[in-house]
Amino acid sequence: MAVSMKNLDPAFQGAGQKAGTEIWRIENFQPVAISKSSHGKFFAGDSYVILKTTALKNGALRHDIHYWLGKDTSQDEAGAAAIKCVELDAALGGRAVQYREVQGHETEKFLSYFKPCIIPQEGGIASGFKHVEAEEHQIRLFVCKGKHVVHVTEVAFARSSLNHDDIFILDTKSKIFQFNGSNSCIQERAKALEVVQYIKDTYHDGKCEIAAVEDGRLMADAETGEFWGFFGGFAPLPKKAATNEQKSIDLPSKLFCVDKGEAVPIGADSWTRELLETNKCYILDCGKEVFVWMGRSTSLDGRKSASNVVDELLRGLDRPKSHVIRVIEGFETVAFRSKFESWPQSTNVTVTEDGRGKVAALLKRQGINVKGLLKAETPKEEPHIYIDCTGDLQVWRVDGQKKTLLSSSDQSKFYSGDCYIFQYSYPGDEKDEHLVGTWLGKQSVEEDRVAASSQASKMVESLKFLPTQACFYEGNEPLQFFAIFQSFIVFKGGVSKGYKKYIAEKELSDDTYSEDGLALFRVQGSGPDNMQAIQVEPVASSLNSSYCYILHSGSSLFTWSGNLTSSDSQEIVERQLDLIKPNMQSKLQKEGAESEQFWDLLGGKSEYPSLKISREAEADPHLFSCTFTKGDLKVTEVYNFSQDDLMTEDIFILDCHSDIYVWVGQQVESKNKMNALTIGQKFLERDFLHEKLSLQAPIYIVMEGSEPIYFTRFFSWDSAKSAMHGNSFQRKLAILKGDTPVLDKPKRRTPVSYTGRSAAPEKSNRSRSMSFSPDRVRVRGRSPAFNALAATFENSNARNLSTPPPMVRKIFPKSVTPDSAKLASRSAAIAALTSSFEQPPPARQFIIPRSPKLGPETSKPTPETISRQNSVEESKPKPETIQEDVKENEAEDDEGLPVHPYERLKTTSTDPAEDIDVTKRETYLSRDEFKEKFGITKDVFYKMPKWKQNKLKMALQLF
């Protein structure tokens, strides 16, 4: 569509450049911007244009344009507003969705911009705003409808306006009453209270009393009697009077083509995408909703004409209050596409930047900022792990209706043919939090999958629904999962009876991993706290230039580094070797310089990819209210959501595309709580937003009152609200009256005489979890890898391969290779650092050493050395005696520590300081040097969130 400057109204120049809401009122048929202080104030005699700009996670800006028509606005002003919407869309590049909003019949999307409600005032610009401002407060009566957003309509102050089905608000001079019809639902009553709060703040300066009156209570209390006194005393209410409200129209849809200013019907048995031509405009009449589809090759005048035609069509059908939604080819809404029987997943539409670019160029020449009109670059955002990794972990392998608890050395080694249940308890910000999850292997059988889900649900139920429940599929695990397991290995095949039975019945070969057999592992991850080794087919086509690999067969062991890998990736390989082949020396193979033996093991050379396997990006979240009846799932989207939209009587789904969260209110029936996982699976199957959701996307079941931080991060969260007594209405009424009784918060676990991550029989081998204050720096414990490696200390012929704390970076050496001479300075530093391991560290320090890999010139540990190291482990203090566990302010506890210069504390230092806790290097800086390097004091630093602390430390090479 060609765009010229004459088509642009000056009022729209520079619009839509940043996230927010912009509003124009139509005055003398021209848009005039109104100030932000007047947003939400609408006059019944006017027409408005509203632009909502949303910043998406990918950096782009999404635009939604609405034109609001007051009940007393003129037809000419309404037409001018519709035309101005088309012009504004053109100025924004022709991609916005346009909505017509009629007073009293607004869409939920529009009302969500002005929560809790809008209450239009009488008058308008044409009448000079001649509405009378009363000297005395006038009593007004409003009716409220809606569970997610509230439609507020002023009605006559008379008993005849009341009924049993709706909720009414009586606004008097000194008190606001909410009358709850006996047939109204709890959720609508709760939402209406938000309107009460709005009226109190807007019209009473926050100074008036609040009263709730229940229909049918008669004169049971003083407030009820006072309410009925305004209506001349109590009397039975009449049945709800018939109204002129437009009922939902369920008629067969009709398709029209706009031709020469007229709507020409199109006859077809069914609607398909092929019916729509790019150089024409169409009208799809679906009753309550009417869509106008505009091809990308249509002119601006053609789009304006289509707008006029649809208005004439609705007037002729006596349906002036129908919702009109205008969409552009290539940017159709889900609701529009769902009306067609056949709609391709991706339409070949040439979407150019011509419209947006031409407008931007013209505005730029006039000196106007055009930043918002140009395509924004996708911001690079580092992934965050929203879970504490110092908790207790237990893992069971599922075998039919039985489950077997795995030892700490095996709890991070999974088989693709099996299913697993894990329970993870960890310290949260205010209380201990719990996660019970299932991991379903790609090769696992359906019987084991069903059994795993069932047993996990029973575990959650037995724990009174306190834990968050999760379901993960192999290959679709979220970062939180890898953060919990840290060193994670997936072997091919399986060991469960169900898997063995399946391959026997299908007469398939058993490819279960064998230590002495041929195996190829792809190694991936971002660091010691997030590293995986995934067994893949041992063929050359499985390689990828963006990864490192481990290949072994019998006595042969190779590591392969792709040309696109980093040194960090190669170091992760060394750690995974400690778990897969701890007693063998590997041969490094660099891409392009492989040996013949390496290719022979893979069956010869062949082509392989070089692009990294990308993770599913987390998209902008959408919240849905769910109704699940007899296996049928119905959802309603909640726009511009907040925590207050989560009602304790309902189930909601937070759709983040890469994963979904099923939030279950405390007052949801038990049978529906047990169906939460099924609801999540149904949601993925239905794909309500047509966003190609993976059926194996992670599903979290979150119970109200036990919301983890990786869920609450999508809200401005107040944990006190989710811990309150009563139903939604009772809770909001208590908040409104300033009385907020809450449930007893779960307390932290009482410290025991061991620190561990699994079952009691192995307590002595574990030292991972510890209690702590959320405001101080947390000391990470050992990873699951440590427990597997610690067993090698008992063998004097084994390598000494301790593992440092997972969050410590770049303090462990690589394998001995021909290039190791170049790392002499680094080796010397590590030797200096590890020399202190002969002596037990002070009580406040938790240094878990890692010795270099054994090479030809490296001596093996002696039994005496091993004995000393084991004695150090046994002498470590228990949680009850750890001073750190009882201190509230870590920043005030560093005065007694030795002070070291910054250059000796860096992870890259060639002369590292000895006898320090390598997870908290910054604590050994003097206060002056700390402030010089960090730019803030220690006290301020330790009050920052953990992830911010780590980010600063990484920038200064202290992490």
SVG drawing of the C-alpha trace seen along z (x, -y; Angstrom):
<svg xmlns="http://www.w3.org/2000/svg" viewBox="-42 -24 99 85">
<polyline fill="none" stroke="black" stroke-width="0.4" points="0.0,0.0 1.5,-3.3 1.7,-5.9 2.2,-9.6 2.6,-12.4 -0.8,-13.9 -2.5,-10.8 -0.9,-11.3 -2.6,-13.4 -0.1,-15.6 -1.6,-14.4 -0.3,-10.9 3.3,-11.8 5.7,-10.0 2.9,-7.8 3.6,-4.2 7.3,-4.6 7.3,-3.2 5.3,-0.9 2.2,-2.5 -1.2,-3.9 -2.0,-7.0 -5.5,-8.5 -6.9,-11.1 -10.4,-12.6 -12.2,-13.5 -12.8,-17.2 -14.3,-18.8 -13.5,-15.5 -9.8,-15.8 -7.9,-13.8 -6.6,-15.8 -4.3,-14.1 -5.4,-14.1 -3.0,-14.1 -2.1,-10.9 -3.8,-12.3 -7.2,-12.1 -6.7,-8.6 -9.6,-6.4 -12.0,-9.4 -14.5,-9.1 -17.5,-11.2 -20.7,-9.6 -21.0,-12.3 -17.5,-11.8 -15.5,-9.4 -11.9,-8.4 -9.0,-6.7 -6.8,-4.6 -3.4,-3.2 -1.9,-0.4 1.8,0.2 3.3,3.4 7.0,4.2 7.5,7.9 10.4,10.0 11.9,10.2 12.3,6.4 9.5,5.7 6.5,3.4 2.9,4.6 0.1,2.2 -3.6,2.5 -5.8,-0.4 -9.3,-0.9 -11.9,-3.5 -14.4,-4.1 -17.9,-5.4 -19.9,-7.0 -23.6,-6.3 -24.4,-9.9 -21.7,-10.5 -22.8,-11.6 -22.6,-9.3 -20.2,-11.7 -17.8,-11.7 -18.0,-7.9 -17.2,-7.7 -14.3,-10.1 -12.9,-8.0 -13.0,-4.9 -11.2,-6.6 -8.6,-8.0 -7.9,-4.5 -7.1,-3.4 -4.7,-6.4 -3.0,-5.7 -2.5,-2.1 -0.9,-3.3 1.4,-5.5 2.5,-2.5 3.3,-0.3 -0.1,1.3 0.2,4.1 -2.1,3.2 -5.4,4.9 -8.2,2.3 -11.2,2.7 -14.5,0.8 -15.7,0.3 -19.2,-0.8 -20.0,-2.2 -21.4,0.5 -20.3,3.3 -16.5,2.9 -14.2,5.9 -12.3,7.3 -9.0,6.5 -10.0,2.8 -11.3,2.7 -8.1,4.4 -6.2,1.2 -8.1,-0.8 -8.5,1.6 -10.5,1.9 -13.1,0.1 -14.2,-2.9 -17.3,-4.9 -18.2,-7.2 -19.5,-10.7 -22.3,-12.5 -21.6,-15.3 -18.9,-15.8 -16.9,-18.3 -19.8,-19.1 -22.0,-20.1 -19.3,-22.0 -19.2,-19.5 -22.5,-20.9 -22.9,-18.2 -23.7,-19.7 -21.3,-19.3 -23.5,-18.9 -22.7,-20.8 -24.0,-17.9 -23.0,-14.3 -25.6,-12.6 -26.5,-9.0 -25.7,-6.8 -26.4,-3.1 -24.2,-1.0 -24.5,2.6 -21.3,4.6 -20.7,7.6 -17.6,9.7 -15.2,12.2 -12.0,10.9 -12.8,7.3 -15.8,5.4 -18.4,3.7 -19.9,0.9 -23.2,-0.7 -25.0,-3.4 -28.7,-2.5 -31.7,-4.3 -31.5,-4.8 -34.6,-2.7 -35.5,0.7 -36.7,1.9 -33.1,1.7 -32.0,4.4 -32.2,8.1 -30.9,11.5 -28.5,12.1 -26.2,9.1 -24.0,7.1 -24.8,3.5 -22.8,0.7 -24.7,-2.1 -22.6,-5.2 -23.8,-7.5 -22.2,-10.5 -20.6,-8.7 -20.7,-5.0 -20.4,-2.7 -22.5,0.4 -22.0,3.5 -25.2,5.5 -24.5,9.1 -27.4,10.8 -28.0,14.3 -27.3,15.8 -24.1,13.9 -20.8,15.8 -17.9,15.3 -15.5,14.2 -17.8,11.4 -18.3,10.2 -14.6,10.1 -14.0,8.1 -16.8,5.6 -14.9,4.8 -12.2,3.4 -14.8,1.0 -15.8,0.1 -12.1,-0.8 -11.9,-2.8 -15.1,-4.8 -13.8,-5.4 -10.4,-6.7 -11.8,-8.7 -15.0,-10.3 -14.4,-10.3 -10.6,-11.0 -10.3,-7.6 -12.4,-8.7 -15.6,-6.8 -16.9,-3.5 -17.4,-0.3 -20.2,2.2 -21.2,5.5 -24.8,6.5 -25.9,10.1 -29.1,10.6 -31.6,12.5 -30.1,11.5 -33.1,9.3 -32.5,7.0 -30.0,9.3 -27.4,6.5 -27.3,2.8 -25.5,2.3 -28.2,4.3 -30.9,2.2 -29.1,-1.0 -28.8,0.1 -32.5,0.9 -33.3,-2.3 -32.2,-4.2 -34.9,-2.3 -37.6,-3.0 -37.2,0.2 -36.9,3.9 -39.3,5.5 -39.0,8.6 -37.1,8.0 -38.8,8.5 -37.5,10.9 -34.8,9.5 -36.5,7.2 -36.0,7.8 -33.4,5.5 -32.3,4.3 -28.9,5.8 -27.6,7.5 -27.7,11.2 -25.0,13.5 -25.8,14.1 -25.1,17.6 -25.7,17.5 -23.9,19.1 -21.1,16.8 -21.4,14.8 -18.5,13.6 -18.8,10.4 -16.4,8.8 -16.2,5.0 -16.6,3.9 -17.2,0.3 -18.5,-0.7 -20.9,2.3 -20.8,5.6 -21.2,8.4 -22.0,11.8 -19.7,14.7 -21.3,18.1 -19.2,21.0 -19.8,24.2 -16.9,23.4 -14.5,20.6 -10.9,21.2 -7.8,18.9 -7.8,19.2 -11.0,17.1 -9.2,14.0 -7.4,11.9 -4.6,9.6 -5.9,6.6 -9.4,6.7 -11.1,6.1 -13.6,8.6 -16.2,8.6 -16.8,11.8 -20.0,11.5 -20.0,13.9 -22.9,12.4 -21.5,10.8 -18.1,10.3 -17.6,8.8 -14.2,9.0 -12.9,6.7 -10.0,8.4 -7.8,6.0 -5.3,7.3 -1.8,5.9 -2.1,4.6 -5.2,2.6 -5.1,-1.2 -5.7,-3.5 -8.9,-4.7 -10.0,-1.1 -9.5,-0.4 -11.5,-3.5 -14.3,-2.5 -14.4,1.0 -14.8,-0.7 -17.8,-2.7 -19.3,0.4 -19.3,2.4 -20.9,-0.4 -23.7,-0.6 -24.1,3.2 -24.5,3.3 -27.0,0.4 -29.0,2.2 -29.0,5.4 -30.0,3.3 -26.8,4.5 -24.9,1.3 -23.3,2.8 -21.5,5.7 -17.7,5.9 -15.9,4.9 -12.3,6.1 -10.2,5.1 -7.1,7.2 -4.4,6.9 -3.3,9.8 -0.4,11.6 -1.3,10.4 -4.7,12.0 -5.8,12.7 -6.4,16.2 -10.1,15.6 -10.3,14.7 -8.2,17.6 -10.3,20.0 -13.4,19.1 -11.8,20.8 -11.8,24.5 -8.5,24.3 -5.8,21.8 -2.2,22.6 0.3,22.5 2.4,19.9 1.0,17.8 3.4,16.6 2.9,12.9 5.5,10.5 5.7,8.2 7.9,5.3 9.1,2.4 7.9,0.0 5.0,-1.5 6.9,-1.9 10.2,-2.9 8.6,-5.6 6.8,-7.1 9.9,-7.0 12.0,-8.7 9.5,-11.5 9.2,-12.1 12.9,-12.0 13.4,-14.7 11.1,-16.9 13.3,-16.3 10.9,-13.9 12.2,-11.0 11.4,-7.8 13.0,-5.2 9.7,-3.5 8.8,-3.2 11.9,-1.2 12.2,2.5 13.8,3.0 16.7,5.3 16.2,8.4 17.8,7.9 20.3,10.4 19.0,11.6 21.0,14.0 18.9,16.8 18.3,16.8 17.8,19.9 15.0,19.0 15.7,21.8 18.0,22.3 20.4,25.2 21.5,26.0 18.5,28.2 17.9,31.9 17.2,34.2 15.8,37.7 15.3,39.7 13.3,42.8 13.3,44.9 9.8,46.1 9.2,49.7 5.4,50.2 3.7,49.6 7.0,49.8 9.7,47.2 13.3,47.7 15.3,45.0 18.6,44.3 21.8,43.7 23.4,40.3 26.0,41.4 23.3,42.5 20.6,39.9 21.9,37.8 22.3,40.7 19.0,41.4 18.2,43.9 16.2,42.8 14.0,45.9 13.0,45.3 10.8,42.8 11.9,41.2 10.3,39.3 12.3,36.7 11.6,34.7 13.6,31.6 13.3,29.5 15.1,26.2 15.1,22.9 12.9,20.2 12.8,16.5 10.3,16.9 9.9,20.6 11.1,24.0 9.8,24.9 9.3,28.3 9.2,29.6 8.0,33.1 8.5,33.9 8.6,36.7 11.1,37.2 9.9,39.2 12.5,40.7 12.0,40.7 12.2,44.5 10.1,45.1 6.9,47.2 3.4,45.7 2.8,47.9 5.8,46.4 4.8,42.9 1.3,43.3 2.6,44.9 5.2,42.1 2.6,39.4 0.2,41.2 2.7,41.8 4.0,38.3 0.4,36.9 -0.1,39.2 3.1,37.9 1.9,34.3 -1.5,35.2 0.1,36.9 2.0,33.7 -1.2,31.7 -0.6,30.2 2.3,28.1 4.9,29.0 4.9,27.7 4.4,30.7 6.2,30.8 6.3,33.0 9.4,33.0 10.1,34.9 13.6,35.8 14.9,33.2 12.5,30.5 13.9,30.0 13.9,26.4 17.0,24.7 15.6,25.2 15.8,29.0 19.4,28.9 20.2,26.5 18.9,29.1 20.8,32.0 23.8,29.9 25.8,32.8 23.2,34.8 23.8,37.8 21.3,39.6 22.1,43.1 20.4,44.9 18.2,47.9 16.7,48.7 16.8,51.0 13.2,51.2 11.2,54.3 8.6,52.5 11.3,51.3 12.9,54.8 9.5,56.4 8.6,53.9 11.8,54.5 11.4,58.2 7.8,58.1 8.7,55.9 11.9,58.0 14.0,54.9 17.7,54.9 18.7,53.8 20.9,50.7 21.2,50.0 24.4,48.3 27.4,50.6 30.5,49.3 32.7,51.4 30.7,50.9 30.7,48.2 29.1,45.0 29.1,41.4 28.0,38.5 27.1,34.9 28.3,32.6 26.4,29.4 25.7,26.8 26.8,23.4 29.0,24.2 29.6,26.5 26.1,25.9 24.5,26.7 26.2,29.5 24.8,32.5 26.1,35.5 23.5,37.0 24.2,40.4 23.6,40.2 24.0,42.6 27.7,43.4 27.9,42.2 29.6,39.2 26.3,37.5 25.6,37.1 28.5,34.7 28.0,30.9 30.6,28.2 29.0,26.3 29.5,29.1 32.1,31.3 31.8,35.0 33.0,38.1 33.6,41.3 34.6,44.5 34.9,48.2 36.6,50.8 40.0,49.3 39.8,46.4 38.6,43.0 38.4,39.8 37.1,36.3 36.1,34.3 35.9,30.5 34.0,28.7 35.5,25.6 32.7,23.4 33.2,24.5 34.7,22.4 37.3,23.3 34.5,23.5 32.8,26.2 36.0,28.2 36.4,27.9 32.9,29.2 33.9,32.3 36.6,32.9 34.1,32.9 31.8,35.2 34.7,37.6 35.1,37.9 31.6,39.4 31.5,41.5 35.1,42.8 36.9,41.7 39.8,44.1 40.9,43.7 43.0,41.1 41.4,39.5 42.8,38.5 41.8,35.0 40.5,34.8 40.0,31.4 37.6,30.9 39.5,31.2 42.5,33.1 40.9,36.4 42.7,39.7 41.7,42.6 40.9,44.7 38.3,42.0 36.5,42.1 36.7,45.9 34.8,46.1 32.1,43.9 31.8,46.0 33.6,43.5 33.3,39.8 30.1,38.2 28.5,34.7 27.3,33.2 25.6,29.9 27.3,26.9 24.4,24.9 23.8,25.1 20.6,26.7 18.5,23.7 16.3,23.9 12.7,22.9 12.5,19.2 10.3,18.0 7.6,15.9 5.5,13.1 3.2,14.9 -0.6,15.2 -3.0,16.0 -6.1,18.1 -9.0,18.9 -10.0,22.6 -13.2,24.5 -12.8,28.3 -16.1,30.3 -16.4,33.9 -13.1,33.9 -13.8,30.7 -11.5,27.7 -12.7,24.2 -10.4,21.2 -10.8,17.4 -7.8,15.1 -7.2,12.6 -5.5,9.5 -2.9,7.3 -3.1,9.7 -1.9,9.3 -1.9,11.3 -5.3,10.0 -6.7,11.9 -5.9,15.2 -9.1,16.3 -8.8,19.0 -11.9,20.8 -10.5,21.2 -7.7,22.8 -5.5,20.7 -2.9,21.5 0.1,19.2 1.3,19.9 4.9,19.0 5.1,21.0 8.3,22.8 6.5,24.1 3.1,23.7 2.1,23.3 -1.2,24.6 -2.1,22.5 -4.7,24.1 -6.5,22.1 -6.9,23.3 -10.7,23.6 -10.7,25.6 -12.4,29.0 -10.1,31.9 -11.1,33.8 -10.1,30.8 -6.8,30.5 -6.0,34.1 -6.9,33.2 -4.5,30.3 -1.9,32.2 -4.6,33.4 -5.8,29.8 -2.2,28.8 -1.9,31.6 -5.3,30.7 -4.2,27.1 -1.1,28.1 -3.2,30.3 -5.8,27.6 -3.1,24.9 -5.7,22.1 -3.4,19.4 -2.3,21.4 1.3,20.9 2.5,24.4 2.9,25.5 5.0,28.6 3.0,31.5 6.1,32.2 6.5,28.7 7.3,28.7 4.1,28.4 4.2,27.1 1.3,27.5 1.5,24.6 -0.7,24.6 -1.9,21.4 0.2,20.5 3.2,22.4 4.1,20.4 7.8,20.8 9.8,17.8 10.0,19.1 6.2,18.6 5.8,15.4 8.4,13.6 5.7,13.0 3.7,10.9 4.3,8.1 3.8,10.7 2.6,10.3 2.9,13.6 0.6,12.4 -2.4,12.3 -2.0,16.0 -1.8,17.0 -5.1,15.4 -8.2,17.2 -11.5,17.3 -12.9,17.1 -11.9,14.4 -14.6,12.0 -13.8,12.4 -10.1,11.8 -10.6,8.7 -13.2,7.3 -10.7,7.9 -8.0,6.0 -10.4,3.2 -11.2,2.8 -7.6,3.1 -8.0,6.4 -5.8,9.1 -5.6,12.3 -3.2,14.8 -2.6,18.5 0.3,19.7 3.3,19.7 5.3,23.0 8.5,22.8 11.9,23.8 13.1,27.3 14.8,27.9 18.5,28.5 19.4,32.1 22.7,33.8 23.5,34.3 23.4,32.3 22.2,34.2 20.2,34.6 18.8,38.1 17.7,40.8 18.8,41.4 21.1,44.5 23.5,42.2 23.6,39.2 27.3,39.5 28.2,39.1 26.4,35.8 27.2,32.2 25.0,30.2 22.2,28.4 22.3,26.0 19.9,23.5 20.7,19.9 19.4,16.4 18.0,15.2 19.7,11.9 23.3,13.2 25.6,14.8 24.8,18.5 27.5,21.1 26.7,23.7 27.2,27.3 28.6,30.1 27.1,31.3 25.8,34.8 29.0,35.4 31.0,35.1 29.3,38.0 30.0,40.2 33.7,39.1 34.2,39.3 34.0,43.1 37.3,43.1 39.1,41.8 38.7,45.3 40.9,46.7 44.5,45.8 45.0,46.6 42.2,44.2 42.6,40.6 42.1,37.8 39.2,36.0 37.4,33.9 34.9,31.4 34.8,27.8 31.5,26.0 29.4,25.8 29.2,22.1 33.0,21.6 34.3,21.0 37.6,21.7 39.4,23.1 39.9,26.6 42.5,27.7 42.1,29.4 43.3,32.8 47.0,33.3 47.5,32.7 50.5,31.9 49.4,28.2 49.5,28.4 53.0,26.8 51.3,23.5 49.3,23.7 52.3,23.8 51.4,20.6 47.8,21.7 49.0,25.1 51.3,23.4 48.4,21.3 46.3,24.4 49.1,26.2 49.5,23.2 45.8,23.2 45.5,27.0 48.5,27.1 46.3,25.8 44.1,28.8 46.5,30.8 45.3,28.7 41.7,28.6 40.1,25.3 38.8,22.9 35.2,23.4 33.8,20.7 35.3,22.1 34.1,24.8 36.8,25.5 36.2,28.6 39.4,29.3 40.0,30.6 43.3,32.0 44.7,31.9 44.0,34.9 46.6,37.5 49.1,37.4 52.3,39.3 54.2,37.1 51.6,36.7 52.0,38.8 49.1,40.8 47.7,40.0 49.1,42.1 46.9,43.8 48.2,41.3 47.0,38.4 43.6,40.0 43.3,40.7 44.1,37.0 41.5,35.8 38.9,38.1 39.6,36.9 39.1,33.4 35.7,34.3 34.8,36.1 35.9,33.2 33.7,30.7 31.2,29.1 27.5,30.1 24.8,27.6 23.9,26.8 27.4,25.6 27.9,23.6 27.9,20.0 26.9,18.9 23.5,20.6 22.5,18.3 24.0,15.0 21.6,12.5 24.0,10.0 27.0,11.5 28.4,8.1 29.0,7.4 30.8,10.7 33.9,10.2 36.0,8.0 37.8,11.0 38.7,12.4 42.2,11.9 42.4,9.2 43.9,10.0 44.5,7.7 42.1,7.9 44.8,9.2 45.3,12.3 41.6,13.0 40.7,13.0 39.9,16.4 42.6,15.8 45.3,14.8 48.7,16.3 49.4,15.9 46.1,16.8 45.5,16.2 45.6,19.4 43.1,20.6 40.1,18.8 36.5,19.7 36.6,19.7 32.8,19.2 33.1,15.9 36.3,14.2 34.8,10.7 34.6,11.1 38.5,11.0 38.7,7.5 39.2,4.6 36.2,2.3 38.0,-0.5 39.1,1.8 35.6,3.4 34.0,0.0 36.6,-0.9 36.0,2.2 32.2,2.7 31.2,-1.0 29.1,-0.2 29.6,0.8 29.6,4.3 26.4,3.7 24.6,2.6 26.0,5.5 24.8,8.2 21.2,6.7 21.1,7.2 19.4,10.3 21.7,13.3 21.8,13.1 22.8,9.5 25.7,10.3 26.9,13.1 26.7,10.9 28.9,8.2 31.3,10.9 31.6,12.4 32.3,9.0 35.2,8.6 36.5,12.2 35.6,13.1 33.1,15.8"/>
</svg>
